[in-house]
Amino acid sequence: MNKENKILINSKNFAIRIIRLYQYLNEEKKEHVLSKQLLRCGTSIGANVRESINAQSKADFMSKLNIALKESNETEYWLELLYETNYLTKEQYDSIINDNNNLTGTLINILKTLKSTE
């Protein structure tokens, strides 16, 4: 349960960072297409983690966390594109990609633990 709580808190905090980054990219950089994609997948991580709380079964729980993992991977892609097209500085990119990588790692660890208990 401790890992689930950690992922709930971290994924929500990450979603807030993504929303703020989306606002920055729209207002300061006038970037609307890539940032919208980032907003969708970056906030979807936490939404799927939250949805997993009321999963109907272990398989459903794992499915929701697998979707969150896929969204985390997609988030990484959009962050890379924003960085490589100079919408994000190295410092901005390094900070947020580190948070995303931590979420990805936590999701992988939870899923591995769940699979090992099958």
C-alpha positions in Angstrom: 0.0 0.0 0.0 2.9 2.3 0.7 4.0 2.3 -3.0 0.5 3.0 -4.2 0.3 6.0 -1.9 3.6 7.3 -3.1 2.6 6.9 -6.7 -0.8 8.7 -6.0 1.0 11.7 -4.5 3.8 11.8 -7.1 1.6 11.4 -10.1 -0.8 14.2 -8.9 2.2 16.5 -8.2 3.6 15.7 -11.7 0.2 16.5 -13.3 0.3 19.9 -11.6 3.8 20.5 -13.0 2.6 19.5 -16.5 -0.4 21.9 -16.2 1.9 24.7 -15.2 4.3 23.8 -18.0 1.4 23.8 -20.5 0.4 27.3 -19.3 4.0 28.5 -19.7 4.4 27.0 -23.2 1.1 28.6 -24.3 1.6 32.0 -22.8 5.3 32.5 -23.0 6.4 30.4 -26.0 3.1 30.6 -28.0 3.4 26.8 -28.5 0.0 25.1 -28.7 0.2 21.7 -30.5 3.0 19.8 -28.7 2.0 21.2 -25.4 -1.6 20.0 -25.7 -0.3 16.5 -26.4 1.9 16.8 -23.3 -1.0 18.0 -21.2 -3.1 15.1 -22.2 -0.7 12.3 -21.5 1.1 14.0 -18.6 -2.1 14.4 -16.6 -3.4 11.0 -17.7 -0.7 9.3 -15.7 -2.2 10.4 -12.4 -5.8 9.9 -13.6 -5.1 6.2 -14.4 -3.3 5.8 -11.1 -6.3 7.3 -9.3 -8.7 5.1 -11.3 -6.7 2.0 -10.2 -7.8 2.6 -6.6 -11.3 1.3 -7.4 -10.2 -1.5 -9.7 -12.6 -4.4 -9.8 -9.8 -7.0 -9.7 -6.0 -7.4 -9.6 -6.0 -7.7 -13.4 -8.0 -4.4 -13.6 -5.6 -2.7 -11.2 -2.6 -3.8 -13.2 -4.3 -2.7 -16.4 -4.8 0.8 -15.1 -1.2 1.0 -14.0 0.0 -0.3 -17.3 -2.0 2.5 -19.0 -0.3 5.0 -16.7 3.1 3.5 -17.6 2.3 3.9 -21.3 1.2 7.5 -20.7 4.5 8.1 -18.9 6.4 6.8 -21.9 4.4 9.1 -24.2 5.0 12.0 -21.9 8.8 11.4 -22.2 8.4 11.5 -26.0 6.7 14.9 -26.0 9.2 16.3 -23.5 12.0 15.2 -25.7 10.4 16.9 -28.7 9.9 20.1 -26.8 13.5 20.1 -25.6 15.0 19.2 -29.0 13.0 22.0 -30.7 14.2 24.6 -28.1 10.9 25.2 -26.3 12.4 23.9 -23.1 15.8 24.8 -21.7 18.2 22.0 -20.6 17.4 22.9 -17.0 13.7 22.8 -17.5 13.9 19.5 -19.4 16.2 17.9 -16.9 14.0 18.8 -14.0 10.7 17.5 -15.4 12.2 14.5 -17.2 13.7 13.4 -13.9 10.2 13.5 -12.3 8.8 11.6 -15.2 11.5 9.0 -15.0 10.9 8.6 -11.3 7.2 7.9 -12.0 8.1 5.4 -14.7 10.4 3.6 -12.3 7.8 3.5 -9.5 5.2 2.2 -11.9 7.5 -0.5 -13.2 8.4 -1.6 -9.7 4.8 -1.8 -8.6 3.9 -3.8 -11.7 6.9 -6.2 -11.3 5.9 -6.8 -7.7 2.3 -7.5 -8.7 3.4 -9.9 -11.4 5.7 -11.8 -9.1 2.8 -12.5 -6.7 0.6 -14.1 -9.4 
